[in-house]
Amino acid sequence: MDPLPSRPGPRPLARPLPLSGHSEQGEGGGFLRAPPPLRPGTAAGCAPATRAAEALGSADGELSAKLLRRADLNQGIGEPQSPSRRVFNPYTEFKEFSRKQIKDMEKMFKQYDAGRDGFIDLMELKLMMEKLGAPQTHLGLKNMIKEVDEDFDSKLSFREFLLIFRKAAAGELQEDSGLHVLARLSEIDVSTEGVKGAKSFFEAKVQAINVSSRFEEEIKAEQEERKKQAEEMKQRKAAFKELQSTFK
């Protein structure tokens, strides 16, 4: 009887991978070495720290620039903030105009400030001139802004908008210029105070009659008008209540 064929024995288990930094003998007597771990000095290991350092350095640089600018301003070296971005009182700075005139100019400014950002940009000025019936070329619009753009931001603040009418009242605008057309077609009469044709703002002040007393009279008239409106509202409410009582 033939003996039973022998079964092959179990295969040896695979050896575990060596730990990092240890070597293992491979086929042919060579040694296989695992790659060493990343050290803090490598690019991948220090990327987050580098980014954090760069961000911190940027913040420090910005703060240093602000402090240096403030020191320069205190010493009279730096350039002060532009007048168009300062908070200003139009009634005291533009005394050649009455309160009604300034309110009319403000109403017109807000009407064409479609973005409600406190500025009239190139496209908004384009729309304004088209609605006034005097469309301008792109270059013409840029020149209009440039003539009164004190802070060089290529748009008109309310103060710069008022400068248009100051220049128009003082006769400082060329008759064929876009700003002269704007002032003429705006239906805001800047000549009622006797300043049209003045050579400068100082001459306009001389020709204006008692500016401070005129402002006081206008303020009193506004207060009286508000009182009158409040009294009328009070009377209407009383009449409405009386009418309601008749139906009870």
C-alpha positions as CSV (number, residue, x, y, z in Angstrom):
1,M,0.0,0.0,0.0
2,D,1.4,3.3,-1.1
3,P,2.0,5.8,1.7
4,L,-0.2,8.9,1.8
5,P,1.3,12.0,0.2
6,S,2.7,14.4,2.8
7,R,0.9,17.8,3.1
8,P,3.0,21.0,3.0
9,G,3.5,22.6,6.3
10,P,2.1,25.9,7.3
11,R,3.7,29.0,5.8
12,P,5.6,31.2,8.2
13,L,3.8,34.4,9.2
14,A,4.9,37.7,7.6
15,R,7.3,39.6,9.8
16,P,6.0,42.9,11.1
17,L,7.3,46.1,9.6
18,P,10.2,47.5,11.6
19,L,9.7,50.6,13.7
20,S,10.8,53.9,12.4
21,G,14.6,54.3,12.5
22,H,15.3,50.5,12.6
23,S,16.8,48.5,9.7
24,E,15.9,45.0,8.5
25,Q,17.9,42.6,6.4
26,G,16.3,42.0,3.0
27,E,16.9,39.6,0.2
28,G,20.5,39.4,-1.0
29,G,21.9,40.5,2.4
30,G,21.0,44.1,1.9
31,F,19.3,46.2,4.6
32,L,16.0,48.1,4.2
33,R,15.8,51.3,6.2
34,A,12.5,53.0,7.0
35,P,12.4,56.8,6.2
36,P,13.3,58.9,9.2
37,P,10.5,61.0,10.8
38,L,10.0,64.7,9.8
39,R,12.0,67.0,12.0
40,P,10.9,70.5,13.0
41,G,13.4,72.0,10.5
42,T,11.8,70.4,7.4
43,A,9.5,72.3,5.1
44,A,6.4,70.2,5.9
45,G,7.0,70.3,9.6
46,C,7.4,74.0,9.8
47,A,4.8,75.3,7.3
48,P,2.1,76.1,9.9
49,A,4.6,77.8,12.2
50,T,6.0,79.8,9.2
51,R,2.5,81.0,8.2
52,A,1.7,82.0,11.7
53,A,5.0,83.9,11.9
54,E,4.3,85.7,8.6
55,A,0.8,86.7,9.7
56,L,2.2,88.0,13.0
57,G,4.9,89.9,11.1
58,S,2.3,91.4,8.8
59,A,0.2,92.6,11.7
60,D,3.3,94.1,13.4
61,G,4.3,95.9,10.2
62,E,0.8,97.4,9.8
63,L,0.7,98.5,13.4
64,S,4.2,100.0,13.1
65,A,3.1,101.9,9.9
66,K,0.1,103.4,11.7
67,L,2.2,104.5,14.7
68,L,4.8,106.0,12.4
69,R,2.1,107.9,10.5
70,R,0.6,109.2,13.7
71,A,4.0,110.4,14.9
72,D,4.6,112.1,11.5
73,L,1.3,113.9,11.8
74,N,2.1,115.0,15.3
75,Q,5.3,116.5,14.1
76,G,3.6,118.1,11.1
77,I,5.4,115.8,8.6
78,G,2.6,113.6,7.4
79,E,-0.3,114.5,5.1
80,P,-3.5,115.1,7.0
81,Q,-6.8,113.4,6.2
82,S,-8.4,114.7,3.0
83,P,-11.1,117.4,3.5
84,S,-13.7,115.3,1.7
85,R,-13.5,112.5,4.2
86,R,-13.6,114.8,7.3
87,V,-16.9,115.4,9.1
88,F,-17.9,118.9,8.1
89,N,-20.9,121.2,8.6
90,P,-22.1,122.5,5.2
91,Y,-23.9,125.4,6.8
92,T,-20.8,126.8,8.4
93,E,-18.3,125.9,5.6
94,F,-20.5,127.1,2.7
95,K,-21.9,130.2,4.2
96,E,-22.5,131.8,0.8
97,F,-25.5,129.5,0.4
98,S,-28.7,129.6,2.3
99,R,-30.0,126.6,4.3
100,K,-32.7,126.0,1.6
101,Q,-30.1,126.0,-1.1
102,I,-27.9,123.5,0.7
103,K,-30.9,121.3,1.5
104,D,-31.8,121.3,-2.2
105,M,-28.2,120.3,-3.1
106,E,-28.3,117.5,-0.5
107,K,-31.6,116.3,-1.9
108,M,-30.2,116.2,-5.4
109,F,-27.0,114.5,-4.2
110,K,-29.0,111.7,-2.4
111,Q,-31.3,111.3,-5.4
112,Y,-28.4,110.3,-7.7
113,D,-26.3,108.4,-5.0
114,A,-27.9,105.1,-6.1
115,G,-25.4,103.0,-4.1
116,R,-26.3,104.9,-0.9
117,D,-22.6,105.0,0.1
118,G,-22.3,108.8,0.4
119,F,-20.5,109.2,-3.0
120,I,-21.5,109.8,-6.6
121,D,-19.3,107.6,-8.8
122,L,-18.6,107.8,-12.5
123,M,-21.7,105.7,-13.5
124,E,-24.0,107.6,-11.2
125,L,-22.7,110.9,-12.6
126,K,-23.3,109.6,-16.1
127,L,-26.9,108.8,-15.2
128,M,-27.3,112.2,-13.6
129,M,-26.2,114.1,-16.7
130,E,-28.4,111.9,-18.9
131,K,-31.4,112.7,-16.8
132,L,-30.5,116.4,-16.9
133,G,-30.6,116.2,-20.6
134,A,-26.8,116.8,-21.1
135,P,-25.1,113.4,-21.6
136,Q,-21.3,113.4,-21.4
137,T,-18.6,111.3,-22.8
138,H,-16.6,109.0,-20.6
139,L,-13.6,111.4,-20.7
140,G,-15.9,114.3,-20.1
141,L,-17.3,112.6,-16.9
142,K,-13.8,111.9,-15.7
143,N,-12.8,115.5,-16.2
144,M,-15.9,116.7,-14.3
145,I,-14.9,114.6,-11.3
146,K,-11.3,115.6,-11.5
147,E,-12.1,119.3,-11.3
148,V,-13.4,119.1,-7.8
149,D,-11.9,115.7,-6.6
150,E,-9.8,116.9,-3.7
151,D,-9.0,113.4,-2.3
152,F,-8.3,111.8,-5.8
153,D,-10.7,108.9,-5.2
154,S,-12.4,109.4,-8.6
155,K,-15.8,110.0,-7.1
156,L,-17.7,112.9,-5.6
157,S,-18.4,113.3,-1.9
158,F,-21.2,115.6,-0.8
159,R,-18.6,118.3,0.1
160,E,-17.1,118.0,-3.4
161,F,-20.6,118.2,-4.9
162,L,-21.1,121.5,-3.0
163,L,-17.8,122.8,-4.5
164,I,-19.4,122.6,-7.9
165,F,-22.0,125.1,-7.0
166,R,-19.5,127.3,-5.1
167,K,-17.4,127.4,-8.3
168,A,-20.5,128.1,-10.4
169,A,-21.6,130.9,-8.1
170,A,-18.1,132.5,-8.1
171,G,-17.9,132.3,-11.9
172,E,-14.9,129.9,-11.8
173,L,-16.4,127.3,-14.3
174,Q,-16.0,127.5,-18.0
175,E,-19.4,127.9,-19.7
176,D,-18.8,124.9,-21.9
177,S,-17.6,122.6,-19.1
178,G,-19.7,119.7,-17.8
179,L,-19.8,121.1,-14.3
180,H,-21.2,124.4,-15.5
181,V,-23.9,122.5,-17.4
182,L,-24.7,120.5,-14.3
183,A,-25.0,123.6,-12.1
184,R,-27.1,125.4,-14.7
185,L,-29.5,122.5,-15.3
186,S,-29.9,121.4,-11.6
187,E,-32.6,124.0,-11.0
188,I,-30.8,125.2,-7.9
189,D,-30.5,129.0,-8.2
190,V,-27.2,129.9,-6.7
191,S,-27.6,133.6,-7.7
192,T,-30.4,134.6,-5.3
193,E,-27.9,135.7,-2.6
194,G,-26.1,138.1,-4.9
195,V,-23.0,136.1,-5.4
196,K,-23.2,135.2,-9.1
197,G,-20.2,136.4,-11.0
198,A,-18.0,136.9,-7.9
199,K,-14.3,136.3,-8.5
200,S,-13.7,134.5,-5.3
201,F,-15.4,133.2,-2.2
202,F,-14.3,136.2,-0.2
203,E,-16.0,138.6,-2.6
204,A,-19.1,136.4,-2.4
205,K,-19.0,136.8,1.4
206,V,-18.8,140.5,1.1
207,Q,-21.9,140.6,-1.2
208,A,-24.0,138.3,0.9
209,I,-26.1,140.2,3.5
210,N,-25.8,139.3,7.1
211,V,-25.3,135.6,6.8
212,S,-25.6,134.7,10.4
213,S,-28.9,136.6,10.9
214,R,-30.3,135.0,7.8
215,F,-29.5,131.6,9.1
216,E,-31.2,132.4,12.4
217,E,-34.3,133.5,10.6
218,E,-34.4,130.3,8.5
219,I,-33.9,128.1,11.6
220,K,-36.8,130.0,13.3
221,A,-39.0,129.5,10.3
222,E,-38.2,125.8,10.2
223,Q,-39.1,125.5,13.9
224,E,-42.3,127.4,13.4
225,E,-43.2,125.1,10.5
226,R,-42.6,122.0,12.6
227,K,-44.7,123.4,15.5
228,K,-47.5,124.1,13.0
229,Q,-47.4,120.6,11.6
230,A,-47.4,119.1,15.1
231,E,-50.4,121.2,16.1
232,E,-52.3,120.2,12.9
233,M,-51.5,116.5,13.7
234,K,-52.8,117.0,17.2
235,Q,-56.0,118.5,16.0
236,R,-56.5,115.7,13.5
237,K,-56.0,113.0,16.2
238,A,-58.6,114.8,18.4
239,A,-61.1,115.0,15.6
240,F,-60.6,111.3,14.8
241,K,-61.1,110.3,18.5
242,E,-64.3,112.4,18.6
243,L,-65.5,110.7,15.5
244,Q,-64.8,107.3,17.0
245,S,-66.8,108.2,20.1
246,T,-70.0,108.9,18.0
247,F,-70.0,105.2,16.8
248,K,-69.8,103.7,20.3
